[in-house]
């Protein structure tokens, strides 16, 4: 079981800020594939992964990162600064 958190337009497209997900996914990419297969709203949110960043347990990560031992996966758009 992993806590999945969505920020900004991802939260708006999916319709929830967070959810607990039972998953057998080995990597973040596997989790995205599982979520995208659930419903069209998830598929729409993850349609362009170049516009999505991920953090595992509040540390920036990559989509090929393993999920073993991870408690929280957060998805968000790229941050801009100035």
C-alpha positions in Angstrom: 0.0 0.0 0.0 1.4 3.4 -1.0 0.1 6.9 -0.5 -0.2 8.7 -3.8 -0.4 12.5 -3.7 -1.4 14.7 -6.7 -0.6 18.5 -7.0 -1.8 21.3 -9.2 -3.4 20.4 -12.5 -2.8 16.6 -11.8 -5.1 16.9 -8.8 -7.6 18.8 -10.8 -7.7 16.2 -13.6 -7.8 13.2 -11.3 -10.2 14.9 -8.9 -8.6 13.9 -5.6 -5.6 15.3 -3.7 -4.4 12.0 -2.4 -5.3 8.3 -2.2 -4.0 5.1 -0.8 -3.2 2.6 -3.6 -2.7 -1.1 -3.4 -0.1 -1.8 -6.0 2.2 -4.5 -7.2 4.2 -2.0 -9.3 8.0 -2.4 -9.1 8.8 1.1 -10.4 7.1 4.5 -10.7 6.5 3.9 -14.4 4.7 0.7 -13.5 2.5 2.6 -11.0 1.7 5.2 -13.6 0.7 2.5 -16.0 -1.6 0.9 -13.4 -3.2 4.3 -12.6 -3.6 5.2 -16.2 -5.4 2.0 -16.9 -8.0 2.7 -14.1 -10.0 5.4 -15.7 -9.8 8.1 -18.5 -9.1 10.8 -15.9 -5.9 9.1 -14.8 -4.9 8.5 -18.4 -5.4 12.2 -19.2 -3.4 13.3 -16.2 -0.4 11.1 -17.1 -0.7 11.5 -20.9 2.4 13.6 -21.1 5.0 12.4 -18.6 7.5 15.1 -19.8 5.2 17.5 -18.0 5.1 15.5 -14.7 7.7 15.2 -11.9 7.7 12.6 -9.2 9.0 12.6 -5.6 9.4 9.4 -3.5 9.1 10.0 0.2 9.5 13.7 -0.5 12.7 13.3 -2.5 12.8 14.1 -6.2 13.1 10.9 -8.2 12.9 9.4 -11.7 10.1 7.3 -13.3 12.4 4.2 -13.4 13.0 4.4 -9.6 12.0 1.3 -7.6 9.0 1.5 -5.3 10.2 -1.1 -2.7 9.9 0.4 0.7 8.4 3.7 -0.5 5.5 5.1 1.6 4.6 8.2 -0.5 4.6 8.9 -4.2 3.9 12.5 -5.2 3.2 13.7 -8.7 3.4 17.4 -9.7 4.2 19.7 -12.6 7.7 21.0 -13.0 8.5 23.8 -10.7 9.6 27.2 -12.0 11.4 29.8 -10.1 12.6 33.3 -10.5 
